[in-house]
Amino acid sequence: MQTLTTQSEWIDRARAVLPAAGFGNFDPDIVIARGDGSHVWDEDGNEYIDYLIGSGPMLLGHGHPEVMEAVLEQLPKGMTFFANNAKGIELAEAIVDAVPCCEHVRFVASGGEADMYAIRLARAYTGRTKILKFEGGYHGMSAEAQMSLAPSTRVNFPQAVPDSAGIPQGVADQVLIAPYNDLAAVEALLNENDDIAAIIAEPLQRIIPAAAGYLQGLRDLCDKYSVLLIFDEIVTGFRLAYGGAQERYGVTPDICTLGKIIGGGFPLAAVGASGEIMQHFDKSIVGADKWLMQLGTLSGNPIAAAAGLKTMEILRRKGSYARLRAIGKNLQDMQSKALTNAGVPHQICGDETLFDIFFTKAACRDYRSAKHDEPALNTAYNATLRKHGVFKSPGKLYPSLAITEADLEQTRDAILEAVRSTFLE
């Protein structure tokens, strides 16, 4: 077979075998060859500062030497077993120690899988069927999660709009949709529906922050109406703080899901809750009728667990989160300053550990308000950033602990050029 060396050749090869020429995750017009620290390189050798970080898990950067050492120590001992292993048990212990709502955890291979099981667990525990989720909330690729994730047309709440073909109407009938940051809308739905098993929410919805008191308000409403509260902490877990959003905001859900960082860059996620709720995974306790079946070939994979354990150990070290927030604040400030000096209306939306910019004067409170006045400007802005060596998603920027002062200087120069070429020419 001919050796392919250029990015365009790899793209042609992908087009021949992959739907839409990609994996479904990111822009298929770039093929990443390798990553090291805070940088990635494409197949043409172009170098970028990495603010995508694998959509979140590479919080320490690529190839962190201590994580690599932990993985290489585990590799010769076995790659996967489909059985209990010490590293997986140690990781479960570390999660239970860190995350307030977790007394027990069950491992899966992806965040979307964890969210699917969290919804099913809530139904098993309560005996109810309906789920309340928020418009624009991302909870993986299950049928329930694909309700009103990114609807292109506005419908009246609480109607659910499928975002994918292949989902039966019966699924939509079991999902109620509310606007984020609106406690009155949530209480109205809880008051009108006595068959809601759970509310599932991202404590930071994509990059939209919860308003002051909102998460505690959800907790209080769930207690009032005997509904379970699920926090999807796939993104926020071990990012907003070591104990995730639960530590950061002081609100404890009934069930949470975790992923990304706990696998240290390898496929691993988890669902966690109290022992009482999690006993539905144990048939000997709850019986066949209330048992929630769960298994997976790679669940609790020892290599992923070893990487996650070492990543979490490094994050526990003094100053890790202060430094991460300082990097994020620096990135926020340099963009806001450049845009303000250019007279460009904008909103920085998110947390210092995960955020992006909306080119608008409007406050970003929910899915319908968090948008660009002219989306084409965002496309042009991000294209210029990439042209000048800044690699990020079109809708978010992930700081990492691998970012250096030199990276920040290069990013500042790229931002100034992106502002000039997008808004001043």
C-alpha positions in Angstrom: 0.0 0.0 0.0 1.2 3.5 -0.9 2.6 5.4 2.1 0.4 8.5 2.7 2.1 11.5 4.2 0.0 14.6 3.6 -3.1 15.7 5.4 -5.1 16.0 2.2 -4.3 12.4 1.3 -5.5 11.3 4.7 -8.7 13.3 4.3 -9.3 11.6 0.9 -8.7 8.2 2.5 -11.1 9.1 5.3 -13.8 10.2 2.8 -13.7 6.8 1.2 -14.4 4.9 4.4 -16.0 7.2 7.0 -19.5 8.8 6.8 -19.0 12.6 6.4 -15.3 11.8 6.2 -14.9 11.7 10.0 -15.5 10.2 13.4 -18.4 12.5 14.0 -16.5 14.4 16.7 -14.7 17.3 15.1 -13.8 19.1 11.9 -12.8 16.4 9.5 -10.5 18.8 7.6 -7.8 18.4 10.1 -6.1 15.1 10.9 -4.0 15.1 14.2 -0.8 13.2 14.0 0.4 13.6 17.6 0.3 15.6 20.8 2.9 16.5 23.3 2.3 18.7 26.4 0.2 21.7 25.4 0.6 21.2 21.7 -0.7 19.0 18.8 0.6 18.6 15.3 -1.5 17.8 12.2 -0.4 15.4 9.4 1.2 18.3 7.5 3.4 19.1 10.5 1.5 22.3 11.5 1.8 22.9 15.2 -1.0 24.2 17.4 -1.5 25.2 21.0 -4.2 22.7 22.1 -7.3 24.2 23.7 -9.5 21.3 22.6 -7.6 18.8 24.8 -9.5 15.9 23.4 -12.8 17.5 24.4 -11.7 17.8 28.0 -9.8 14.7 29.3 -6.3 15.9 28.7 -6.3 18.4 31.6 -2.6 17.7 32.2 -1.7 17.9 28.6 -0.5 15.2 26.3 2.0 12.6 27.4 2.4 13.7 30.9 5.4 11.8 32.1 3.9 10.6 35.4 0.7 9.4 33.7 2.8 7.7 31.0 4.8 5.9 33.7 1.6 4.7 35.4 0.3 3.4 32.1 3.5 1.7 31.1 3.7 0.0 34.5 0.2 -1.5 34.0 0.6 -2.5 30.3 2.7 -5.6 30.8 0.3 -6.7 33.7 -2.7 -6.9 31.4 -4.8 -4.6 29.2 -8.3 -5.7 30.1 -9.9 -8.5 32.0 -13.7 -8.2 32.0 -13.3 -8.8 35.7 -12.5 -6.9 38.9 -9.0 -5.5 39.1 -7.1 -3.6 41.7 -6.6 -0.4 39.7 -10.3 -0.2 39.1 -11.1 -0.7 42.7 -8.6 2.0 43.8 -10.1 4.4 41.3 -13.6 3.8 42.7 -12.2 4.5 46.2 -10.6 7.7 45.0 -13.9 8.9 43.4 -15.9 8.1 46.5 -13.4 10.0 48.6 -13.7 13.0 46.3 -17.3 13.4 45.1 -19.9 14.2 47.7 -22.9 12.2 46.3 -20.9 9.0 45.6 -21.0 6.2 48.1 -20.8 3.6 45.3 -19.8 3.9 41.7 -20.3 1.7 38.6 -17.8 2.0 35.7 -18.7 2.2 32.0 -16.6 3.2 29.0 -18.1 6.6 27.9 -19.9 9.6 29.4 -22.9 9.1 27.2 -23.2 5.5 28.5 -23.0 6.8 32.1 -25.8 9.3 31.5 -27.9 6.6 29.9 -27.5 4.4 33.0 -28.1 7.4 35.4 -31.5 8.0 33.8 -32.3 4.3 33.9 -31.2 4.1 37.5 -33.5 7.0 38.5 -36.4 5.2 36.9 -35.6 1.9 38.6 -35.3 3.6 42.0 -38.4 5.8 41.8 -40.7 3.5 39.7 -41.5 6.6 37.5 -40.9 7.1 33.8 -40.5 10.8 32.9 -37.3 12.7 32.8 -37.0 16.5 32.9 -34.0 17.9 31.0 -33.0 21.4 29.9 -33.1 22.7 26.4 -29.5 22.7 25.1 -28.3 20.3 27.7 -25.9 17.6 26.5 -26.1 14.2 28.0 -24.6 11.9 25.4 -26.2 10.0 22.5 -29.0 8.0 24.1 -32.5 8.5 22.8 -33.5 10.5 25.9 -30.4 12.6 25.7 -31.1 13.5 22.1 -34.2 15.4 23.0 -33.8 19.2 22.5 -30.1 19.1 22.6 -29.7 21.6 19.8 -33.2 22.3 18.3 -33.1 24.5 15.2 -36.7 25.6 15.7 -38.4 26.9 18.8 -41.3 25.0 20.2 -43.3 25.6 23.3 -42.0 24.1 26.5 -42.1 21.3 27.7 -42.3 19.7 24.2 -39.2 17.6 23.4 -37.7 17.8 19.9 -35.6 14.9 18.7 -32.2 15.9 17.4 -31.7 12.6 15.5 -33.5 10.3 13.2 -34.4 6.9 14.5 -35.9 7.9 17.8 -39.5 6.7 18.4 -42.1 9.3 19.4 -42.7 7.3 22.6 -39.3 8.4 23.8 -40.2 12.1 23.3 -43.4 11.6 25.2 -41.3 10.6 28.3 -39.0 13.6 28.3 -40.1 17.1 29.4 -38.0 20.2 28.4 -37.5 23.3 30.4 -35.3 26.4 29.9 -32.1 26.5 31.9 -31.9 28.9 34.8 -35.7 29.1 35.2 -36.8 27.7 38.5 -40.4 28.8 38.0 -40.7 26.7 34.8 -39.2 23.7 36.6 -41.6 23.9 39.5 -44.6 24.3 37.2 -43.7 21.1 35.4 -43.1 19.2 38.7 -46.4 20.5 40.0 -48.2 19.3 36.8 -46.5 15.9 36.5 -46.4 13.3 39.3 -44.5 10.7 37.2 -41.2 12.5 36.9 -38.3 10.3 38.0 -35.5 12.8 37.8 -34.2 16.1 36.7 -30.9 15.8 34.8 -28.7 18.9 34.5 -25.3 20.0 33.7 -24.2 22.3 36.6 -22.4 24.3 33.9 -24.6 23.8 30.8 -22.1 23.5 28.0 -20.6 26.9 28.9 -23.7 28.6 30.4 -23.3 29.2 34.2 -26.0 28.4 36.6 -27.5 31.6 38.0 -26.9 32.4 41.7 -29.0 30.0 43.7 -30.3 28.0 40.7 -28.6 24.7 41.5 -29.7 24.9 45.2 -33.2 25.8 43.9 -33.2 22.6 41.8 -32.1 20.6 44.9 -34.9 22.1 47.0 -37.5 21.4 44.3 -36.4 17.8 43.9 -36.7 17.4 47.7 -40.1 19.1 47.7 -41.6 16.9 45.0 -39.6 13.6 45.8 -37.8 13.7 42.5 -34.1 12.7 42.0 -31.5 15.2 40.9 -28.9 14.0 38.5 -25.8 16.1 37.9 -24.1 15.3 34.6 -20.5 16.0 35.7 -18.8 14.4 32.7 -17.3 17.8 31.9 -17.3 19.5 35.3 -16.1 16.6 37.4 -12.5 17.2 38.6 -12.4 20.4 36.5 -14.3 23.0 38.3 -12.7 21.7 41.5 -11.3 18.4 42.7 -14.8 17.4 43.9 -16.4 18.9 40.8 -19.4 21.2 40.7 -20.6 19.6 43.9 -17.6 20.9 45.7 -17.5 24.2 43.8 -21.1 25.2 44.3 -21.9 23.2 47.5 -24.9 21.4 46.1 -25.2 17.6 46.2 -27.3 15.7 43.7 -28.7 12.2 44.2 -26.9 10.7 41.3 -23.9 12.0 39.2 -22.0 10.9 36.2 -18.3 11.3 35.7 -16.0 10.9 32.7 -13.2 12.5 30.7 -10.6 13.3 33.5 -11.2 10.2 35.5 -9.9 8.1 32.6 -6.8 10.2 32.1 -7.3 10.2 28.3 -8.5 6.6 28.1 -12.1 5.4 27.7 -13.6 5.4 31.1 -16.7 6.9 32.8 -18.8 6.2 35.9 -22.2 6.7 37.5 -22.3 7.2 41.2 -24.8 7.7 44.0 -25.7 6.6 47.5 -25.5 3.0 48.4 -29.3 2.9 48.6 -29.8 4.1 45.1 -26.9 2.1 43.7 -28.2 -1.2 45.2 -30.3 -1.5 42.0 -27.2 -2.8 40.3 -27.2 -5.7 42.8 -29.9 -8.3 42.1 -29.3 -10.1 45.3 -30.6 -7.1 47.2 -33.4 -5.7 45.1 -34.5 -8.8 43.2 -35.0 -9.5 39.5 -37.8 -7.0 39.0 -35.9 -4.0 40.3 -32.4 -5.0 39.1 -30.7 -2.7 36.7 -28.5 -4.8 34.3 -25.2 -3.3 33.4 -22.1 -4.7 31.9 -19.4 -3.6 29.4 -16.4 -5.2 27.9 -14.1 -2.3 29.0 -15.8 -1.2 32.2 -13.2 -0.6 34.9 -10.3 -1.1 32.4 -7.1 -1.2 34.4 -5.1 0.9 32.0 -7.7 3.7 32.0 -8.0 3.3 35.8 -4.2 3.7 36.2 -4.1 6.8 34.0 -7.1 8.3 35.9 -5.6 7.5 39.3 -2.4 9.3 38.5 -4.2 12.2 36.9 -6.3 12.6 40.0 -3.2 12.4 42.2 -1.5 15.2 40.3 -4.7 17.3 40.5 -4.7 16.9 44.3 -1.4 18.7 44.6 -1.3 22.1 46.1 -2.0 24.9 43.7 -3.2 22.8 40.7 -6.7 24.4 40.5 -5.5 27.9 41.4 -3.0 27.7 38.5 -5.7 26.3 36.1 -8.0 29.1 37.0 -5.3 31.7 36.6 -4.5 30.4 33.1 -8.2 30.5 32.2 -8.6 34.0 33.6 -5.6 35.2 31.6 -7.2 33.8 28.4 -10.5 35.4 29.2 -9.0 38.8 29.9 -6.8 38.9 26.8 -9.8 38.2 24.6 -12.1 40.6 26.4 -9.4 43.4 26.3 -8.8 42.9 22.6 -12.5 42.9 21.7 -13.3 45.8 24.0 -10.5 47.9 22.5 -11.9 47.1 19.0 -15.4 48.1 20.1 -16.9 44.6 19.6 -19.9 43.7 21.7 -19.2 40.3 23.4 -20.0 38.2 26.4 -17.5 35.8 28.0 -19.6 32.8 29.0 -18.6 30.0 31.3 -16.1 29.3 34.0 -12.3 30.1 34.0 -11.8 26.3 33.5 -14.1 26.1 30.5 -15.6 29.0 28.5 -15.9 30.8 25.2 -17.1 34.1 23.7 -20.4 35.1 22.3 -20.4 38.1 20.0 -23.5 39.7 21.3 -24.7 42.3 23.9 -27.3 39.9 25.3 -26.6 38.0 28.6 -26.1 34.3 28.1 -28.7 32.7 30.4 -30.0 29.7 28.5 -29.9 27.9 25.1 -32.0 30.5 23.3 -30.0 33.5 24.6 -26.5 32.0 24.3 -25.8 32.7 20.7 -23.9 35.0 18.3 -25.6 37.9 16.7 -23.8 36.9 13.5 -22.6 33.3 13.6 -20.4 33.9 10.5 -18.2 36.2 12.6 -17.5 33.4 15.1 -16.6 31.1 12.2 -14.1 33.7 10.8 -12.7 34.4 14.2 -12.0 30.8 15.0 -10.6 30.1 11.6 -8.1 32.9 12.1 -7.1 31.5 15.5 -6.4 28.1 14.0 -4.5 29.7 11.1 -2.2 31.3 13.8 -1.7 28.1 15.8 -4.6 28.1 18.2 -6.6 24.8 18.2 -10.0 24.9 19.8 -13.7 24.0 19.3 -15.9 26.6 17.6 -18.0 26.7 20.8 -15.6 26.4 23.8 -12.1 26.7 25.0 -10.5 24.3 27.5 -7.5 25.6 29.4 -5.1 22.9 30.6 -2.3 22.8 33.2 0.2 22.2 30.4 -0.2 25.7 29.0 3.0 27.8 29.3 3.7 31.5 29.3 5.0 31.2 25.8 1.7 29.6 24.8 -0.2 32.5 26.3 2.0 35.0 24.4 1.4 33.2 21.1 -2.3 33.0 21.9 -2.5 36.7 22.6 -0.9 37.5 19.3 -3.4 35.1 17.5 -6.3 36.8 19.3 -5.2 40.2 18.2 -4.9 39.1 14.6 -8.3 37.3 14.8 -10.0 40.5 16.1 -8.3 42.7 13.5 -9.1 40.4 10.5 -12.6 39.6 11.7 -13.9 43.0 12.9 -11.6 45.8 11.8 -10.8 45.0 8.1 
